[in-house]
């Protein structure tokens, strides 16, 4: 019984390690979204 559990745990670790290696070798592309923010002119007034 313990041998089956050990085999399942080792298989799970192998699958997780393979997944990490796959993500490291072929990372998902970052989604680029443009950002626009209107800043009020009052923030940039100079008082001399």
DSSP file (Angstrom, degrees, kcal/mol; ACC not computed):
  #  RESIDUE AA STRUCTURE BP1 BP2  ACC     N-H-->O    O-->H-N    N-H-->O    O-->H-N    TCO  KAPPA ALPHA  PHI   PSI    X-CA   Y-CA   Z-CA
    1    1 A X     >        0   0    0      0, 0.0     4,-1.8     0, 0.0     3,-0.2   0.000 360.0 360.0 360.0 -44.2    0.0    0.0    0.0
    2    2 A X  H  >  +     0   0    0      1,-0.2     4,-2.2     2,-0.2     5,-0.1   0.801 360.0  58.9 -68.7 -26.0    2.8    2.4    0.9
    3    3 A X  H  > S+     0   0    0      2,-0.2     4,-2.1     1,-0.2    -1,-0.2   0.881 105.0  49.1 -68.9 -37.1    4.5    1.6   -2.4
    4    4 A X  H  > S+     0   0    0     -3,-0.2     4,-2.3     2,-0.2    -2,-0.2   0.915 111.5  48.8 -66.6 -43.5    1.5    2.7   -4.4
    5    5 A X  H  X S+     0   0    0     -4,-1.8     4,-2.5     1,-0.2    -2,-0.2   0.909 111.1  50.5 -63.7 -41.8    1.2    6.0   -2.4
    6    6 A X  H  X S+     0   0    0     -4,-2.2     4,-2.6     1,-0.2    -1,-0.2   0.900 110.1  50.0 -61.9 -41.6    5.0    6.6   -3.0
    7    7 A X  H  X S+     0   0    0     -4,-2.1     4,-2.3     2,-0.2    -2,-0.2   0.897 111.4  48.5 -64.6 -40.6    4.6    6.0   -6.7
    8    8 A X  H  X S+     0   0    0     -4,-2.3     4,-2.4     2,-0.2    -2,-0.2   0.913 112.4  48.4 -66.1 -42.9    1.6    8.4   -6.9
    9    9 A X  H  X S+     0   0    0     -4,-2.5     4,-2.4     2,-0.2    -2,-0.2   0.921 112.7  48.0 -64.4 -43.8    3.5   11.1   -5.0
   10   10 A X  H  X S+     0   0    0     -4,-2.6     4,-2.2     2,-0.2    -2,-0.2   0.894 111.8  50.0 -64.1 -39.4    6.6   10.7   -7.2
   11   11 A X  H  X S+     0   0    0     -4,-2.3     4,-2.4     2,-0.2    -2,-0.2   0.907 110.5  50.2 -64.4 -41.5    4.4   10.9  -10.3
   12   12 A X  H  X S+     0   0    0     -4,-2.4     4,-2.5     2,-0.2    -2,-0.2   0.914 111.0  48.4 -63.2 -43.5    2.8   14.0   -9.0
   13   13 A X  H  X S+     0   0    0     -4,-2.4     4,-2.6     2,-0.2    -1,-0.2   0.885 111.0  51.3 -64.0 -38.4    6.1   15.6   -8.3
   14   14 A X  H  X S+     0   0    0     -4,-2.2     4,-2.3     2,-0.2    -2,-0.2   0.909 111.0  47.4 -64.6 -42.7    7.4   14.6  -11.8
   15   15 A X  H  X S+     0   0    0     -4,-2.4     4,-2.1     2,-0.2    -2,-0.2   0.915 113.3  48.2 -66.2 -43.0    4.3   16.2  -13.4
   16   16 A X  H  X S+     0   0    0     -4,-2.5     4,-2.2     2,-0.2    -2,-0.2   0.913 112.0  49.4 -64.2 -42.4    4.6   19.4  -11.4
   17   17 A X  H  X S+     0   0    0     -4,-2.6     4,-2.3     1,-0.2    -2,-0.2   0.904 110.8  50.1 -63.0 -41.3    8.3   19.7  -12.2
   18   18 A X  H  X S+     0   0    0     -4,-2.3     4,-2.4     2,-0.2    -1,-0.2   0.876 109.0  52.5 -63.6 -37.8    7.6   19.1  -15.9
   19   19 A X  H  X S+     0   0    0     -4,-2.1     4,-2.4     2,-0.2    -2,-0.2   0.905 109.4  48.5 -64.7 -41.5    5.0   21.9  -15.7
   20   20 A X  H  X S+     0   0    0     -4,-2.2     4,-2.1     2,-0.2    -2,-0.2   0.911 112.4  48.7 -65.0 -41.5    7.4   24.3  -14.2
   21   21 A X  H  X S+     0   0    0     -4,-2.3     4,-2.3     2,-0.2     5,-0.2   0.898 110.8  50.9 -64.4 -39.4   10.0   23.5  -16.8
   22   22 A X  H  X S+     0   0    0     -4,-2.4     4,-2.7     1,-0.2    -2,-0.2   0.916 111.3  47.3 -64.2 -43.7    7.4   23.9  -19.6
   23   23 A X  H  < S+     0   0    0     -4,-2.4    -1,-0.2     1,-0.2    -2,-0.2   0.857 112.9  50.1 -66.4 -33.7    6.4   27.3  -18.2
   24   24 A X  H  < S+     0   0    0     -4,-2.1     3,-0.4    -5,-0.2    -2,-0.2   0.878 115.8  41.1 -70.7 -37.4   10.0   28.3  -17.9
   25   25 A X  H  < S+     0   0    0     -4,-2.3     2,-0.3     1,-0.3    -2,-0.2   0.861 131.1  24.6 -78.4 -36.9   10.9   27.3  -21.5
   26   26 A X  S  < S-     0   0    0     -4,-2.7    -1,-0.3    -5,-0.2    -2,-0.1  -0.671  81.4-170.0-129.9  76.5    7.7   28.6  -23.0
   27   27 A X        -     0   0    0     -3,-0.4    -3,-0.1    -2,-0.3     2,-0.1  -0.339  31.6-102.0 -68.5 149.1    6.3   31.4  -20.9
   28   28 A X        -     0   0    0      1,-0.1     2,-0.1    -5,-0.1    -1,-0.1  -0.395  42.7-102.1 -68.2 147.8    2.8   32.7  -21.7
   29   29 A X        -     0   0    0      1,-0.1     2,-0.3    -3,-0.1    -1,-0.1  -0.445  33.2-118.2 -72.5 142.0    2.7   36.0  -23.5
   30   30 A X        -     0   0    0     -2,-0.1     2,-0.5    -3,-0.1    -1,-0.1  -0.614  25.5-122.4 -78.9 137.6    1.9   39.1  -21.5
   31   31 A X        -     0   0    0     -2,-0.3     2,-0.6     2,-0.0    -1,-0.1  -0.701  23.2-149.5 -82.7 126.1   -1.3   40.9  -22.6
   32   32 A X        +     0   0    0     -2,-0.5     2,-0.4     2,-0.0    -1,-0.0  -0.857  19.7 174.8-100.1 122.4   -0.6   44.5  -23.6
   33   33 A X        -     0   0    0     -2,-0.6     2,-0.1     2,-0.0    -2,-0.0  -0.995  30.3-121.2-127.1 130.8   -3.4   47.0  -23.0
   34   34 A X        -     0   0    0     -2,-0.4     2,-0.4     1,-0.0    -2,-0.0  -0.406  24.3-152.9 -69.9 145.4   -3.0   50.8  -23.5
   35   35 A X        -     0   0    0     -2,-0.1     2,-0.4     2,-0.0    -1,-0.0  -0.978  12.9-177.8-122.3 129.8   -3.6   53.0  -20.5
   36   36 A X        +     0   0    0     -2,-0.4     2,-0.4     2,-0.0    -2,-0.0  -0.995   3.5 174.8-126.9 132.0   -4.8   56.6  -20.7
   37   37 A X        -     0   0    0     -2,-0.4     2,-0.6     2,-0.0    -2,-0.0  -0.989  23.4-139.9-138.0 128.3   -5.3   58.8  -17.7
   38   38 A X        -     0   0    0     -2,-0.4     2,-0.4     0, 0.0    -2,-0.0  -0.769  17.4-158.9 -89.7 121.3   -6.2   62.5  -17.9
   39   39 A X        -     0   0    0     -2,-0.6     2,-0.1     1,-0.0    -2,-0.0  -0.845  22.3-115.0 -99.9 134.9   -4.3   64.5  -15.3
   40   40 A X    >   -     0   0    0     -2,-0.4     3,-1.3     1,-0.1     4,-0.3  -0.373  16.7-127.6 -68.2 146.4   -5.8   67.9  -14.3
   41   41 A X  G >  S+     0   0    0      1,-0.3     3,-1.6     2,-0.2     4,-0.3   0.735 102.0  75.8 -65.2 -22.1   -3.7   71.0  -15.2
   42   42 A X  G >  S+     0   0    0      1,-0.3     3,-0.7     2,-0.2    -1,-0.3   0.757  85.6  63.1 -63.1 -23.6   -3.9   72.2  -11.6
   43   43 A X  G <  S+     0   0    0     -3,-1.3    -1,-0.3     1,-0.2    -2,-0.2   0.741 106.5  43.6 -70.7 -22.0   -1.3   69.6  -10.6
   44   44 A X  G <  S+     0   0    0     -3,-1.6     2,-0.3    -4,-0.3    -1,-0.2   0.249  79.4 122.6-112.9  11.9    1.3   71.2  -12.9
   45   45 A X    <   -     0   0    0     -3,-0.7     2,-0.4    -4,-0.3    -3,-0.0  -0.579  52.4-142.6 -76.3 136.2    0.9   74.9  -12.1
   46   46 A X        -     0   0    0     -2,-0.3     2,-0.6     2,-0.0    -2,-0.1  -0.812   6.5-156.6 -99.5 137.3    4.0   76.6  -10.9
   47   47 A X              0   0    0     -2,-0.4    -2,-0.0     1,-0.1     0, 0.0  -0.927 360.0 360.0-114.7 108.1    3.8   79.3   -8.2
   48   48 A X              0   0    0     -2,-0.6    -1,-0.1     0, 0.0    -2,-0.0   0.393 360.0 360.0-104.0 360.0    6.9   81.5   -8.3
